[in-house]
Amino acid sequence: MAKKVQSGPLDKRPDKKVEKKSEKKGDRKSFASAEQARLWYRDKNQVAKVLLIVIALLLTLVIIPKGGFIPEYHVPGEIASRDIKSPRDLLIEDEPLTLTKREEARQAIHPLYDFDADAGHNSIARLNRGLRELTRAAAQPETAKAADATVTADGDEDKLRAAVETAFGVALTDEDYKVLKTLPADLDVAALTLSLQQEVFDRPLVANLKLFLADQAKGVVVRDLSSQTEKVYTDLPRVMGLTEALAGSDPLLKQTPGIKRAQRKVLLGVFQQLLRPSLTYNQQETELRRQRAFDDIAPVLFQVKKGEMIVREGERVTAVQIAKLHALSELGRDNRTLQIGFGLLLCILIFYATAHCFVRSSIRKYNPDVRALLFLACTTLVFFLVVKTCMAIATGLASTVGFIDANSFYYAIPFAMGAMVVRIILNSETALIFSVCISWLVGVLFGNSLFIALYVLASSLMGAHGVRHCKERSNLYRAGVWVALVNAGMLLGIHLLAGKPLDLQLLYKLGLGLFGGLLSAVVVNGIIPLAESIFKYTTDIKFLELANMNSPVLRELMVQAPGTYHHSMIVGSLVESAAEEIGANPLLARVAAYYHDIGKIKKPLYFFENTGGQRNKHDKLAPSMSALILTAHVKEGVELARERKLGAPIIDIIQQHHGTALIKFFYEKAKLQVKPGMEQIDERAYRYHGPKPQTREAALIMLADAVEAASRTLTDPTSARIQGMVKKLINNIFIDGQLEECDLTLKDLHLIARSFNQVLGGIFHNRIDYPEPVHIVREKKMEAEPTSENPDREPPTEPEDPDAAAAKDSHKDLKRLGIP
């Protein structure tokens, strides 16, 4: 069967991507079928939706403030049962003061009086017409009256009386009419009415002069009905009451010639009926204006700041405190709170869903699985619970330390802790999205504060950046210092941006901001082990612990399989250097290299590096059995790693570091044992079970494992031989398709090969041949020369050529690696 010749990756241009056969770019999970992949993605999306809804509901309940249970106090003087603080800023109406202000505005409205200037003119005109009718009747000749007395007496009297009553506009009694008929015909009506008009009817007349004078002392508004103009008076001249006007008319009648006492009395009665107030109190309009002024006064409010102590336990409750407590009780029954909660829930759902969809399709490294989504949800919830707890503590400190502003204590909250934890556990892309998502929610939590949102965002991004290569716990505190400095800078900028003066409170804020950055590092230091334990993540800090050479697994490997132990150490050096070249995680690669062959602890003597020159145990075994033993070390390594809780990344690399490579030596050996007519050997029985490397770190260990083992076969490891060996092995692994499911590019493979060459060149460097002591050189020379004492000694043979020796042993060494 002819073997198909393929070219390797190092024979091509280094700018071409390695093609992959995974179901989806960026996904680390391989599937047996497209249907299995579809089901897995569907389940993953369903879990993501459920988590989104649950976390949105929980965040809404945490962020939306509530008044809680507020005890009812109805009477001032009751003793408070506990301390009560305001959960948010409140504006509470001061009802007594509001009522007082409204009454003052009501009383400030002057009484309105309508002035009708025509009222007096109309009255005097009627009086003038009536008197003229009477005097005209009295002036008729007596002879005319006597000649027709019997015929027309009754008819003329009725007409005259009707004319007089019509002229006066009042009804007269028979007695009054008879008295008025006796008025003299020469009565000077014009002079009488003119004097009455000037002294009485032209003056403003009010119904009750006493009440008007009382109103006038405070001011009255007089509205002229003819011009509709208004003016305020406090001393209106010549105002007269109806009683005073009637009393003032009597002297004028007395002074009029020809009017007797009985006639004067009747005329005063007529005057009384003719008099109409020209200045009348408009009660309806006055009350309407006063009510309008009462309603126009806005409620008087007093402010209650968030966290303000309303009442302390054991104090007597005052009326003002009762009003505040009633306002707090209304918070839970306020429809506005329900409306705000629903709006926040809707915003969280939309924002998180759109952000997740956009980032997942745009950023390759953001592809969280179910465990990562659960971790992010829990981290977000715990973050806000910690923030709420710190807010309560800050409120308590503010009530104790009075010289520091209450809002300043909030800057000591470790806002950067969430992003730092996400960056350490997951990656920088996820930490960026996490920082953006929590910052605006914290702004909502602090009363829709844009400044707080910017402060949290800057602090979180700096914290995530500071722990990007957290290889030891001291890096956490170094990151905390950077966060503290960013906090102080943001606080200074926000303070100046708000236009506030440079005062002592700014120094307090800066100090608390610095403390908040350092506190973030302390909190993260305590949270990381808990997150590792709950979610089964392995961080760089855990890798540092596993890198300790005194760990139980490595000590057991060193005792049981010393050759494998030494091999693992060299592989660790190779992959760490290569990982730094291609931007992978050097710490993960090195630690995983230490543990990748721990499965050989179970049967160390079946692996050549541990035999120590003893007889090869595979010589007595069938090739299929030898293949089973070799592949079993991967399964046994995974079991041991799970038992010792080494973490998922190391377990995955142990499982993937051979991929599905062919155990070529035993496969070829089995093919040689097949006789004609027998069933052909199944190649799959001589391959590792995989999966193929899913990460760059796993691929590095696969390459370094093969390169380190092959380097032991070099008799004279010159630089050229090392480079040729490295190039050949990487090409073979690439051609076998073992690198199809990881993110290595052709450029990465060239960088890896160059790094391997440098490290191996340092390991197999040439040493100078130090000269031996003179007496030893003399003795060797004497032994080499034939003497008379030993004439049969043969001259030393020429040393064998190193290249020839390497060529002679190379076939055997490559067979040990499974390479023909």
C-alpha positions in Angstrom: 0.0 0.0 0.0 1.6 3.3 -1.1 1.9 5.9 1.5 0.6 9.3 0.7 3.2 12.0 0.9 2.1 15.2 2.6 4.0 18.4 3.4 4.3 19.7 6.9 3.4 23.1 8.3 7.0 24.2 8.6 7.5 23.8 4.9 4.8 26.4 4.2 4.4 30.1 4.7 4.0 31.1 8.3 1.1 33.4 7.8 -1.6 30.9 7.0 -4.0 29.6 9.5 -4.2 26.0 10.5 -7.6 24.7 9.3 -9.8 23.2 12.0 -12.7 20.8 11.9 -14.5 21.8 15.0 -18.2 22.4 14.9 -17.9 26.1 15.6 -15.0 28.5 15.5 -13.8 29.2 19.0 -15.6 26.3 20.6 -13.6 23.9 22.6 -16.1 21.1 22.5 -16.1 18.4 19.9 -19.1 16.3 19.0 -19.7 12.9 17.6 -22.5 14.2 15.2 -24.1 17.4 14.1 -27.3 16.4 15.9 -25.4 16.1 19.2 -23.9 19.5 18.6 -27.3 21.0 17.9 -28.8 19.6 21.0 -25.9 20.8 23.1 -26.1 24.3 21.8 -29.9 24.3 22.3 -29.6 23.2 25.9 -26.9 25.8 26.5 -29.0 28.6 25.1 -32.0 27.5 27.3 -29.8 27.5 30.4 -28.5 31.0 29.5 -32.1 32.3 29.1 -33.2 30.8 32.4 -30.1 32.3 34.2 -30.7 35.7 32.6 -34.3 35.8 33.9 -33.4 34.6 37.3 -30.4 37.0 37.7 -32.5 39.9 36.4 -35.2 39.2 39.0 -32.8 38.9 41.9 -30.8 42.0 40.9 -34.1 44.0 40.7 -35.0 42.8 44.2 -31.5 43.7 45.5 -31.2 47.1 43.8 -34.7 48.5 44.3 -34.7 50.1 47.8 -37.5 49.3 50.3 -38.6 50.9 53.5 -39.0 47.5 55.3 -41.2 47.1 58.4 -41.8 50.5 59.9 -43.4 50.5 63.4 -46.5 52.6 63.8 -46.3 55.5 66.2 -49.5 57.6 66.4 -49.0 59.9 69.4 -45.9 62.1 70.0 -44.1 61.0 73.1 -44.1 57.2 72.5 -40.9 55.4 73.0 -39.1 54.1 69.8 -38.6 50.4 69.8 -35.6 50.3 67.5 -33.3 52.5 65.3 -34.8 53.4 62.0 -32.9 54.9 59.0 -34.1 56.1 55.7 -33.4 53.7 52.9 -33.3 56.4 50.3 -33.6 60.2 49.8 -37.1 61.4 50.7 -39.1 64.6 50.5 -41.8 64.7 53.2 -44.6 67.3 53.5 -44.6 69.4 56.6 -48.4 69.5 56.9 -48.7 72.0 59.8 -46.3 74.4 58.2 -48.0 73.9 54.8 -51.4 74.7 56.3 -50.0 77.8 58.0 -48.5 79.0 54.8 -51.8 78.5 53.0 -53.8 80.3 55.6 -51.4 83.2 55.4 -51.9 83.3 51.7 -55.6 83.1 52.1 -55.8 85.9 54.6 -53.5 88.0 52.4 -56.3 88.3 49.9 -58.3 91.6 50.6 -62.1 91.7 50.6 -63.5 92.7 47.3 -66.1 95.4 47.1 -68.0 96.3 43.9 -68.6 100.0 43.4 -71.6 101.0 41.3 -71.5 104.7 40.6 -75.0 104.7 39.0 -76.7 103.5 42.1 -76.9 107.0 43.7 -77.9 108.7 40.4 -80.7 106.2 39.8 -82.0 106.7 43.3 -82.0 110.5 43.2 -83.5 110.5 39.7 -86.5 108.4 41.0 -86.9 110.8 43.9 -86.9 113.7 41.6 -89.5 112.2 39.3 -91.8 111.3 42.2 -91.6 114.7 43.8 -92.3 116.4 40.5 -95.4 114.3 40.0 -96.7 115.3 43.4 -95.9 119.0 42.9 -97.5 119.0 39.4 -100.7 117.5 40.8 -100.7 120.1 43.6 -100.3 122.9 41.1 -103.5 122.2 39.1 -106.3 125.0 39.5 -108.7 124.4 42.3 -111.6 125.3 40.0 -110.9 122.5 37.6 -110.7 120.1 40.4 -114.1 121.3 41.8 -116.0 121.3 38.5 -115.3 117.7 37.7 -114.9 116.4 41.2 -117.9 114.1 41.2 -117.2 112.6 37.8 -113.4 112.1 37.7 -112.3 112.0 41.3 -111.8 108.3 41.6 -110.1 107.9 38.2 -107.7 110.8 38.5 -106.6 109.7 42.0 -105.8 106.3 40.9 -103.8 107.5 37.9 -101.9 110.0 40.0 -101.0 107.5 42.7 -99.9 105.0 40.1 -97.7 107.7 38.4 -96.2 108.7 41.8 -95.4 105.1 42.8 -94.0 104.4 39.4 -91.8 107.5 39.6 -90.5 106.6 43.1 -90.2 102.9 42.3 -91.8 102.1 45.7 -95.3 101.2 46.9 -97.0 103.8 49.1 -99.6 103.3 51.7 -102.9 105.3 51.7 -101.8 107.3 54.6 -98.4 108.1 53.2 -99.9 109.0 49.8 -102.4 111.4 51.5 -99.5 113.1 53.4 -97.4 113.4 50.3 -100.3 114.9 48.4 -100.2 117.8 50.8 -96.7 118.8 49.7 -96.8 122.5 48.5 -96.9 123.1 44.8 -94.1 125.6 45.0 -91.7 123.0 46.6 -88.2 123.6 45.1 -87.6 120.0 44.0 -84.4 120.8 42.1 -82.8 122.4 45.1 -83.8 119.6 47.4 -82.6 116.8 45.2 -79.4 118.6 44.4 -78.6 118.9 48.1 -79.5 115.3 48.8 -77.4 114.2 45.8 -74.4 116.1 47.0 -74.6 115.2 50.6 -75.9 111.6 50.4 -76.4 109.9 47.1 -73.1 110.8 45.5 -71.1 109.4 48.3 -70.1 105.6 48.4 -72.8 103.9 50.4 -72.3 100.6 52.2 -74.8 98.4 53.9 -72.8 98.1 57.1 -70.4 100.8 57.8 -68.9 99.2 60.9 -67.9 96.0 59.0 -66.6 97.9 56.1 -64.4 100.1 58.4 -63.0 96.9 59.9 -62.1 95.4 56.5 -60.7 98.8 55.4 -58.3 98.8 58.3 -56.6 95.7 56.7 -57.2 96.9 53.1 -60.0 96.4 50.7 -60.1 96.0 47.0 -62.6 98.3 45.3 -63.7 97.2 41.8 -65.4 99.8 39.6 -68.1 98.0 37.7 -68.2 100.5 34.9 -64.4 100.4 34.1 -63.6 97.0 35.7 -60.6 98.5 37.4 -59.5 97.6 40.9 -57.7 99.5 43.5 -56.7 98.7 47.1 -57.8 101.2 49.8 -57.0 101.4 53.4 -58.8 104.7 53.9 -61.6 105.3 51.4 -63.0 108.9 51.8 -66.6 109.9 52.3 -67.9 106.4 52.8 -71.3 106.4 54.4 -73.6 103.6 55.7 -77.3 103.5 54.9 -78.2 104.4 58.4 -75.9 107.3 58.4 -77.2 108.4 55.0 -80.8 108.4 56.2 -79.8 110.3 59.3 -77.9 112.8 57.2 -81.0 113.4 55.0 -83.3 114.6 57.9 -81.5 118.0 58.4 -81.7 118.7 54.7 -85.5 118.1 54.8 -85.8 120.4 57.8 -84.0 123.1 56.0 -86.3 122.9 53.0 -89.2 125.4 53.2 -92.8 124.2 53.1 -92.1 120.6 54.3 -93.9 119.9 57.5 -92.9 117.3 60.1 -95.4 114.7 58.9 -94.3 115.1 55.3 -90.6 114.9 56.4 -91.3 111.6 58.2 -92.9 110.1 55.1 -90.2 111.4 52.8 -87.5 109.8 55.1 -89.4 106.5 54.7 -89.3 106.9 50.9 -85.6 107.8 51.1 -85.0 104.6 53.0 -86.5 102.6 50.3 -84.8 104.4 47.5 -81.3 104.2 49.1 -79.2 101.4 47.5 -75.6 100.6 48.5 -73.2 101.6 45.8 -70.3 99.8 47.5 -71.3 96.1 48.1 -69.1 93.2 49.5 -68.7 90.5 46.8 -68.4 87.5 49.1 -68.4 84.9 46.3 -65.5 86.4 44.4 -63.6 87.1 47.5 -63.8 83.4 48.7 -63.0 82.2 45.2 -59.8 84.3 45.2 -58.9 83.2 48.7 -59.3 79.5 47.8 -57.2 80.0 44.7 -54.5 81.6 46.7 -54.8 78.8 49.2 -54.4 76.1 46.5 -51.6 77.9 44.8 -49.2 77.5 47.7 -47.1 74.3 47.1 -46.6 71.9 50.0 -43.7 72.7 52.2 -41.3 69.8 52.1 -38.3 68.9 54.2 -35.6 66.5 53.0 -34.6 63.2 54.5 -31.2 62.0 53.2 -30.5 58.4 52.4 -29.1 56.7 55.5 -30.3 59.5 57.8 -31.2 58.3 61.3 -34.9 59.1 61.7 -35.4 57.8 65.2 -33.2 56.1 67.7 -34.1 53.3 70.0 -35.4 54.6 73.4 -36.1 58.1 72.2 -39.4 59.8 72.5 -40.9 60.1 69.1 -41.8 63.7 68.0 -44.5 64.7 65.6 -42.0 65.4 62.9 -40.5 62.0 63.3 -44.0 60.4 63.1 -44.5 62.2 59.8 -41.2 60.8 58.5 -42.1 57.3 59.6 -45.5 57.5 57.9 -43.7 58.5 54.7 -41.4 55.5 55.0 -44.4 53.2 55.5 -45.9 54.4 52.3 -42.8 53.3 50.3 -43.8 49.7 50.3 -47.3 50.6 49.1 -46.2 53.1 46.6 -47.1 52.2 43.0 -44.1 54.2 41.9 -41.8 51.6 43.5 -43.5 48.8 41.5 -43.2 50.8 38.4 -39.5 51.5 38.9 -38.9 47.8 39.7 -40.6 46.7 36.5 -38.6 49.2 34.5 -35.3 48.1 36.0 -36.2 44.5 35.3 -36.9 45.2 31.7 -33.7 47.2 31.3 -31.6 44.4 32.8 -33.1 41.8 30.6 -32.7 43.8 27.4 -29.2 45.0 28.2 -27.8 41.7 29.3 -29.4 39.8 26.4 -28.1 42.1 23.7 -24.7 42.4 25.3 -24.4 38.6 25.5 -25.5 38.0 21.9 -23.3 40.8 20.5 -20.1 39.8 22.4 -20.5 36.1 21.8 -20.6 36.6 18.1 -17.9 39.3 17.9 -15.3 38.3 20.5 -13.8 34.9 19.9 -12.6 34.3 23.5 -16.1 35.0 24.9 -17.8 31.7 24.6 -18.9 30.8 28.1 -20.3 27.3 28.8 -23.0 26.5 31.3 -20.6 26.5 34.3 -19.2 29.9 33.3 -22.6 31.4 32.9 -23.6 30.1 36.3 -20.4 31.5 37.8 -21.0 34.9 36.2 -24.6 35.0 37.5 -23.5 34.1 41.0 -20.6 36.5 41.0 -22.9 39.3 39.9 -25.4 38.5 42.6 -22.8 38.2 45.3 -21.2 41.4 44.2 -24.4 43.4 44.7 -25.1 41.7 48.0 -21.6 42.7 49.2 -22.2 46.3 47.9 -25.5 46.5 49.7 -23.9 45.2 52.9 -21.1 47.7 52.6 -23.7 50.5 52.1 -25.4 49.5 55.3 -22.0 49.6 57.1 -21.1 52.9 55.6 -24.4 54.4 56.7 -23.7 53.2 60.3 -20.3 54.7 60.2 -21.7 58.0 58.9 -24.0 58.3 61.9 -21.1 57.6 64.2 -18.4 59.7 62.5 -20.1 63.0 62.1 -17.3 65.0 60.6 -17.2 63.0 57.4 -19.9 63.3 54.8 -22.1 60.2 54.6 -21.6 59.8 50.9 -17.8 59.7 51.3 -18.0 56.3 53.0 -19.4 54.7 49.8 -16.1 55.2 48.1 -14.5 52.6 50.4 -16.6 49.9 48.9 -14.5 47.3 47.0 -16.1 47.9 43.6 -13.2 46.3 41.7 -13.5 42.9 43.4 -16.1 41.4 40.9 -14.0 42.2 37.8 -10.8 40.9 39.4 -12.4 37.6 40.3 -13.9 37.2 36.8 -10.5 38.0 35.2 -8.6 35.5 37.4 -11.2 32.7 36.9 -12.1 33.3 33.2 -10.5 35.8 30.9 -10.0 39.5 30.1 -12.8 39.7 27.5 -15.4 38.3 30.0 -14.1 40.7 32.7 -14.5 43.6 30.3 -18.2 42.8 29.7 -18.8 42.1 33.4 -17.3 45.5 34.3 -19.6 47.3 31.8 -22.7 45.4 33.0 -22.2 46.1 36.7 -21.1 49.7 36.5 -24.4 51.1 35.2 -26.4 48.9 37.6 -24.3 50.4 40.5 -25.1 53.8 39.2 -28.8 52.9 39.4 -28.3 51.6 42.9 -26.9 54.9 43.9 -29.8 56.9 42.6 -29.0 57.0 38.9 -25.6 58.5 39.5 -23.4 58.8 36.4 -20.4 59.7 38.4 -20.6 56.5 40.5 -21.0 54.4 37.3 -17.9 55.9 35.8 -16.0 55.5 39.1 -17.0 51.8 39.3 -16.1 51.2 35.6 -12.7 52.7 35.9 -12.0 50.8 39.1 -13.2 47.5 37.7 -11.2 47.8 34.5 -8.0 48.6 36.4 -8.6 45.7 38.8 -9.0 43.3 35.9 -5.9 44.6 34.2 -3.9 44.3 37.4 -4.5 40.6 37.8 -4.0 39.6 34.2 -0.8 37.6 35.1 -1.5 36.7 38.7 1.2 34.2 39.3 1.5 34.8 43.0 -0.7 36.3 45.7 1.5 39.4 46.0 0.2 40.3 42.5 -3.2 40.8 44.0 -2.0 43.5 46.4 0.0 45.1 43.6 -3.2 45.3 41.6 -5.0 46.6 44.7 -2.5 49.5 44.8 -3.2 50.4 41.2 -6.9 50.2 41.8 -6.5 52.5 44.8 -4.6 55.1 42.7 -7.2 55.0 39.9 -9.9 55.4 42.5 -8.2 58.5 43.9 -7.7 60.0 40.4 -11.3 59.4 39.5 -12.5 61.0 42.7 -10.4 64.1 42.2 -11.7 64.4 38.6 -15.3 63.9 39.6 -15.0 66.4 42.5 -13.6 69.0 40.1 -16.1 68.2 37.4 -19.0 68.7 39.9 -17.7 72.2 40.6 -17.1 71.6 44.3 -14.5 73.5 46.2 -11.2 71.9 47.4 -12.0 71.3 51.0 -11.3 68.8 53.8 -14.1 66.4 52.6 -12.1 65.8 49.4 -9.2 64.5 51.4 -11.6 62.1 53.2 -12.9 60.9 49.9 -9.4 60.3 48.5 -8.4 58.4 51.6 -11.5 56.2 51.5 -11.0 55.6 47.8 -7.5 54.4 48.4 -8.8 52.1 51.1 -11.4 50.7 48.7 -8.8 49.7 46.2 -6.7 47.9 48.8 -9.8 46.3 50.3 -10.7 44.9 46.8 -7.4 42.9 46.8 -8.1 41.6 50.3 -11.6 40.5 49.5 -10.5 38.8 46.2 -7.8 37.0 48.1 -10.4 35.4 50.2 -13.0 34.8 47.5 -10.7 33.0 45.0 -10.2 29.8 46.9 -14.0 29.6 47.6 -14.8 30.1 43.9 -12.2 27.5 42.9 -13.8 25.0 45.3 -17.5 25.7 44.4 -17.1 26.0 40.6 -14.2 23.6 40.2 -12.0 26.2 38.5 -8.2 26.1 38.6 -6.6 29.6 38.7 -3.0 30.6 38.2 -2.7 30.8 42.0 -3.8 27.2 42.3 -1.3 26.4 39.5 1.5 27.9 41.7 0.5 25.6 44.5 0.6 22.6 42.1 3.9 23.7 40.7 5.5 23.0 44.1 7.9 20.1 43.6 7.1 18.8 47.1 3.5 18.1 46.1 2.4 14.5 46.9 1.8 13.6 43.3 5.1 14.8 42.0 7.0 13.2 44.9 5.3 9.9 44.1 6.2 10.3 40.4 9.8 11.0 41.3 10.0 7.9 43.4 8.0 5.5 41.3 9.0 6.7 37.8 12.1 8.8 38.0 12.7 8.8 34.3 9.2 10.1 33.6 9.7 12.7 36.3 12.8 14.0 34.6 11.1 13.9 31.3 8.2 15.9 32.7 10.5 18.6 34.1 12.2 19.1 30.7 8.8 19.2 28.9 7.8 21.8 31.4 10.8 24.0 30.4 10.1 23.5 26.8 6.4 24.4 26.9 6.9 27.4 29.2 9.3 29.0 26.8 7.1 28.3 23.8 4.0 29.5 25.6 5.6 32.9 26.2 6.5 33.1 22.5 2.9 32.5 21.2 1.0 34.3 24.0 -0.4 31.2 25.7 -0.5 30.7 29.5 3.0 29.8 30.5 2.1 28.8 34.0 -0.7 26.5 33.0 1.5 24.9 30.3 4.4 24.3 32.7 2.3 22.9 35.5 0.3 20.7 33.2 3.6 19.4 31.7 4.7 18.3 35.2 1.5 16.2 35.6 0.8 15.1 32.1 2.3 11.6 32.6 1.3 10.9 36.2 -0.7 7.9 34.9 2.7 6.1 34.4 3.0 5.8 38.2 0.8 2.7 38.0 3.0 0.7 35.6 6.3 2.6 35.4 8.5 -0.3 34.2 6.4 -0.6 31.0 7.8 2.7 29.9 11.4 2.7 28.6 12.6 5.8 30.4 12.0 4.1 33.7 13.6 0.7 33.0 17.1 1.8 33.8 18.7 -0.7 31.4 16.5 -3.6 32.5 14.9 -6.1 30.1 12.0 -4.6 28.1 8.7 -6.0 29.5 7.0 -5.5 26.1 9.2 -8.2 24.6 6.9 -10.9 26.1 3.7 -9.1 25.3 1.5 -9.1 22.2 1.5 -5.8 20.4 -2.2 -5.3 21.2 -1.6 -5.7 24.9 1.4 -3.3 24.8 -0.9 -0.8 23.0 -3.5 -1.2 25.8 -0.9 -0.6 28.5 0.4 2.5 26.8 -3.0 4.0 26.2 -4.1 3.1 29.7 -1.7 5.6 31.2 -3.8 8.5 29.9 -7.0 7.1 31.6 -5.1 6.3 34.8 -3.6 9.8 34.8 -7.1 11.3 34.5 -8.4 9.2 37.4 -5.4 10.1 39.6 -5.8 13.8 38.7 -9.5 13.7 39.6 -8.7 11.9 42.8 -6.0 14.5 43.8 -8.3 17.4 42.6 -5.8 18.9 40.2 -8.4 20.8 38.4 -10.2 20.6 35.0 -7.5 22.3 32.9 -4.9 19.8 33.9 -7.2 16.9 33.6 -8.2 18.0 30.1 -4.5 18.3 29.1 -3.7 14.9 30.5 -6.5 13.5 28.4 -5.5 15.4 25.3 -1.7 15.4 25.3 -1.5 12.3 23.0 -4.7 13.2 21.0 -5.5 10.3 18.8 -1.9 9.6 17.8 -1.0 6.2 16.4 1.3 4.0 18.5 3.3 3.3 15.3 5.9 0.8 16.7 3.4 -1.7 18.0 1.1 -1.2 15.0 3.9 -2.0 12.6 4.9 -4.9 14.8 1.3 -6.3 14.8 1.2 -5.9 11.0 4.3 -8.0 10.7 2.7 -10.8 12.7 -0.3 -11.0 10.4 -0.2 -14.1 8.3 -1.9 -14.5 4.9 -5.6 -15.2 5.3 -5.8 -13.6 8.7 -8.0 -10.5 9.4 -6.2 -7.2 8.9 -5.2 -5.2 11.9 -7.6 -2.4 12.9 -5.6 0.8 13.2 -8.0 2.3 15.7 -6.9 -0.3 18.3 -3.4 1.2 18.2 -4.4 4.9 18.6 -4.9 6.9 21.7 -8.5 7.6 22.6 -8.2 11.4 22.5 -9.7 13.9 22.2 -7.3 15.9 20.2 -5.8 19.0 21.8 -8.5 21.6 22.3 -6.2 24.4 23.6 -2.9 25.8 22.7 -1.4 24.6 26.0 -2.5 21.0 25.3 -1.0 21.2 21.8 2.3 22.5 23.2 2.6 19.6 25.6 1.9 17.2 22.8 4.7 18.7 20.7 7.1 19.1 23.5 6.5 15.5 24.7 7.4 14.1 21.3 10.4 16.4 20.9 11.9 15.7 24.3 11.6 11.9 23.9 13.2 12.1 20.4 16.0 14.3 21.7 17.2 11.4 23.9 18.0 9.4 20.7 20.4 11.9 19.4 24.0 10.6 19.8 25.6 13.9 18.8 22.9 16.6 19.3 24.3 19.3 17.2 22.2 22.4 16.4 21.5 21.2 12.9 20.3 17.8 14.1 18.1 19.3 16.8 16.5 21.6 14.3 15.9 18.8 11.8 14.4 16.6 14.5 12.1 19.3 15.8 10.9 20.2 12.3 10.3 16.5 11.4 8.3 15.8 14.5 6.1 18.9 14.3 5.4 18.1 10.6 4.5 14.5 11.4 2.1 15.6 14.2 0.5 18.3 11.9 0.1 15.8 9.0 -1.6 13.3 11.4 -4.3 15.9 12.0 -3.6 16.2 15.7 -3.6 20.1 15.6 -7.0 20.5 13.9 -9.0 21.5 16.9 -6.7 24.0 18.6 -6.0 27.7 17.9 -2.4 27.3 16.7 -1.5 29.1 13.5 1.4 28.2 11.2 3.2 31.2 12.5 2.8 29.8 16.0 4.3 26.5 14.9 7.4 28.3 13.6 7.7 30.2 16.9 7.3 27.0 18.9 10.0 25.2 16.8 12.4 28.1 17.3 11.7 28.1 21.0 12.2 24.3 21.3 15.5 24.6 19.4 16.8 27.3 21.8 15.9 25.3 24.9 17.2 22.0 23.6 20.4 23.7 22.4 20.9 24.9 25.9 20.3 21.4 27.4 22.7 19.7 24.9 25.3 22.3 24.7 29.0 21.3 24.2 31.4 21.4 27.1 35.1 21.9 26.9 37.3 18.9 27.6 39.1 19.8 30.9 42.8 18.5 30.9 43.6 15.5 33.3 46.4 15.6 35.8 49.9 15.0 34.4 50.5 11.7 36.2 47.2 10.3 34.8 48.2 11.4 31.2 51.7 9.8 31.6 50.2 6.5 32.9 47.7 6.3 29.9 50.5 7.0 27.5 52.7 4.2 28.9 49.8 1.8 28.7 49.1 2.7 25.1 52.7 2.2 23.9 54.1 -1.4 23.4 56.8 -2.2 25.9 59.2 -5.1 26.4 57.1 -6.2 29.4 54.0 -6.4 27.2 55.0 -6.9 23.6 51.6 -8.4 22.7 49.6 -5.2 23.4 47.6 -4.1 20.4 47.5 -0.4 19.5 44.3 1.4 20.3 41.7 1.4 17.6 40.5 4.6 16.0 37.4 6.0 17.6 34.2 5.4 15.7 32.8 8.3 13.8 30.0 9.9 15.9 27.7 10.3 13.0 28.1 6.7 12.0 27.3 5.6 15.5 24.2 7.8 15.7 23.0 6.4 12.3 23.5 2.8 13.6 21.5 3.4 16.8 18.9 5.7 15.3 16.6 3.0 14.0 16.3 1.4 17.3 15.7 4.7 19.2 13.0 5.8 16.7 11.2 2.5 17.1 11.0 3.2 20.8 9.1 6.4 20.0 6.8 4.6 17.6 8.4 6.2 14.6 9.4 3.8 11.7 
